[in-house]
Amino acid sequence: MEWIERYKPDQEPSLSDIDAFVGTPLWGEFNAFLREGYQVEPEVSYSGCSGQPGWNVKYRKAGRALCTLYPMDGFFIALVVIGAKEYDEALDVLGGCTPYVRDLFEQTKPLMNQRWLMIRVTDDDILDDVKQLVRTRRKPKR
C-alpha cells in the first residue's frame, strides 16, 4: 500500500509508524544525525503538494529548513534545497558525491535561484551525500 493511501490527511502517523513503514536503518541513522547534530526535533506534517503528497517529516533550525523527509516503502526521499547562500559550497561538496546525486543536481532546474533536490536515499553512499548537502545549509553543533 502506498504511503499516501495508508495515512489520510486526518490520520497523522507517529514517528514509529513512519520508521516501520520506511523499514531501513538509513532512516534511523539520518534522523539521529539531524536530532543529535543540530539539536532539533522532527515535525510531522501533511502536504497536498503534487510533487510528493502525504505525510512527511520536516527538520528546521533557527526558522530555516534543513530538509524534509518523505517516507517510501524501503527507502526515503530527502528534499534538500540549495539556495544562493550555499550554492558555492554545495558545488564543492558535489565533487565528492555519487554520480546519482551529481546527475540529479545537474538535471534539477533552478527555481527562484534555488535547486530543490529530491534525493532518493537508498544506500549509505547517498545518505553520506545528503548529510554533506545538509551541512552546507547549516553546520552541525558538534
BELWONOR-V350494 format. One record per residue. N is the residue number from 1. RES is the residue in one letter. PSI is psi in whole degrees, 0 to 359 (NA if undefined). BURIAL is # if it has 16 or more other C-alpha atoms within 10 Angstrom, else .. D_LAST is the distance of its C-alpha to the last C-alpha in Angstrom with 1 decimal. Layout:
n = (N & N)
res = (RES & RES)
psi = (PSI & PSI)
burial = (BURIAL & BURIAL)
d_last = (D_LAST & D_LAST)
//
This chain:
n = (1 & 2 & 3 & 4 & 5 & 6 & 7 & 8 & 9 & 10 & 11 & 12 & 13 & 14 & 15 & 16 & 17 & 18 & 19 & 20 & 21 & 22 & 23 & 24 & 25 & 26 & 27 & 28 & 29 & 30 & 31 & 32 & 33 & 34 & 35 & 36 & 37 & 38 & 39 & 40 & 41 & 42 & 43 & 44 & 45 & 46 & 47 & 48 & 49 & 50 & 51 & 52 & 53 & 54 & 55 & 56 & 57 & 58 & 59 & 60 & 61 & 62 & 63 & 64 & 65 & 66 & 67 & 68 & 69 & 70 & 71 & 72 & 73 & 74 & 75 & 76 & 77 & 78 & 79 & 80 & 81 & 82 & 83 & 84 & 85 & 86 & 87 & 88 & 89 & 90 & 91 & 92 & 93 & 94 & 95 & 96 & 97 & 98 & 99 & 100 & 101 & 102 & 103 & 104 & 105 & 106 & 107 & 108 & 109 & 110 & 111 & 112 & 113 & 114 & 115 & 116 & 117 & 118 & 119 & 120 & 121 & 122 & 123 & 124 & 125 & 126 & 127 & 128 & 129 & 130 & 131 & 132 & 133 & 134 & 135 & 136 & 137 & 138 & 139 & 140 & 141 & 142)
res = (M & E & W & I & E & R & Y & K & P & D & Q & E & P & S & L & S & D & I & D & A & F & V & G & T & P & L & W & G & E & F & N & A & F & L & R & E & G & Y & Q & V & E & P & E & V & S & Y & S & G & C & S & G & Q & P & G & W & N & V & K & Y & R & K & A & G & R & A & L & C & T & L & Y & P & M & D & G & F & F & I & A & L & V & V & I & G & A & K & E & Y & D & E & A & L & D & V & L & G & G & C & T & P & Y & V & R & D & L & F & E & Q & T & K & P & L & M & N & Q & R & W & L & M & I & R & V & T & D & D & D & I & L & D & D & V & K & Q & L & V & R & T & R & R & K & P & K & R)
psi = (135 & 150 & 313 & 332 & 330 & 320 & 106 & 168 & 331 & 11 & 77 & 125 & 154 & 166 & 325 & 327 & 317 & 315 & 315 & 321 & 313 & 315 & 29 & 142 & 342 & 324 & 308 & 320 & 316 & 319 & 321 & 319 & 315 & 314 & 314 & 316 & 332 & 357 & 48 & 158 & 148 & 149 & 117 & 127 & 160 & 138 & 135 & 8 & 135 & 338 & 318 & 76 & 157 & 189 & 140 & 176 & 122 & 145 & 128 & 148 & 125 & 42 & 2 & 135 & 131 & 312 & 167 & 136 & 133 & 115 & 136 & 165 & 104 & 357 & 185 & 163 & 132 & 121 & 117 & 124 & 124 & 110 & 184 & 323 & 321 & 4 & 309 & 317 & 321 & 321 & 320 & 316 & 319 & 332 & 331 & 6 & 168 & 155 & 324 & 310 & 321 & 315 & 319 & 316 & 314 & 324 & 344 & 117 & 137 & 141 & 115 & 45 & 27 & 153 & 121 & 99 & 115 & 95 & 121 & 111 & 102 & 351 & 172 & 322 & 317 & 321 & 317 & 320 & 315 & 318 & 316 & 318 & 322 & 322 & 335 & 333 & 322 & 138 & 141 & 162 & 325 & NA)
burial = (. & . & # & # & . & . & . & . & . & . & . & # & # & . & . & . & . & # & # & . & # & # & # & # & . & # & # & . & . & # & # & . & . & # & . & . & . & # & . & # & # & # & . & # & . & # & . & . & . & . & . & . & . & # & # & # & # & # & # & # & . & . & . & . & # & # & # & # & # & # & # & # & . & . & # & # & # & # & # & # & # & # & # & . & . & # & # & . & # & # & # & . & # & # & . & . & # & . & . & . & # & # & . & # & # & . & . & . & . & . & . & . & . & # & # & # & # & # & # & # & # & . & . & . & . & # & # & . & # & # & . & # & # & # & # & # & # & . & . & . & . & .)
d_last = (38.9 & 36.8 & 33.8 & 35.5 & 38.6 & 36.9 & 35.4 & 37.5 & 36.3 & 37.4 & 35.7 & 32.0 & 30.4 & 27.9 & 24.5 & 26.2 & 29.1 & 26.9 & 25.1 & 28.6 & 30.0 & 27.4 & 27.8 & 25.3 & 22.2 & 20.5 & 20.5 & 18.7 & 16.1 & 15.3 & 15.4 & 13.0 & 10.5 & 11.2 & 11.5 & 8.4 & 5.9 & 8.0 & 9.7 & 13.0 & 16.2 & 18.6 & 21.8 & 24.9 & 27.4 & 30.6 & 31.6 & 35.1 & 34.0 & 36.3 & 33.6 & 31.9 & 33.4 & 32.5 & 29.6 & 26.1 & 22.5 & 20.7 & 17.1 & 16.8 & 14.5 & 16.4 & 19.5 & 18.6 & 18.7 & 15.9 & 18.4 & 21.3 & 22.1 & 25.8 & 27.0 & 29.5 & 31.5 & 29.6 & 26.8 & 25.1 & 25.0 & 21.8 & 22.8 & 20.6 & 22.3 & 22.1 & 23.6 & 24.8 & 21.6 & 19.6 & 22.8 & 22.8 & 19.2 & 20.0 & 23.2 & 21.4 & 19.2 & 22.3 & 24.0 & 21.9 & 22.3 & 25.0 & 28.4 & 28.3 & 25.3 & 26.8 & 30.2 & 28.9 & 27.4 & 30.7 & 32.8 & 31.0 & 33.0 & 31.3 & 32.0 & 31.8 & 29.8 & 27.2 & 26.9 & 26.3 & 25.2 & 26.2 & 24.7 & 26.2 & 23.6 & 25.9 & 24.2 & 21.0 & 21.5 & 21.7 & 18.7 & 16.7 & 18.4 & 17.5 & 13.7 & 14.2 & 16.4 & 14.1 & 11.5 & 14.6 & 15.0 & 11.8 & 8.5 & 5.5 & 3.8 & 0.0)
//
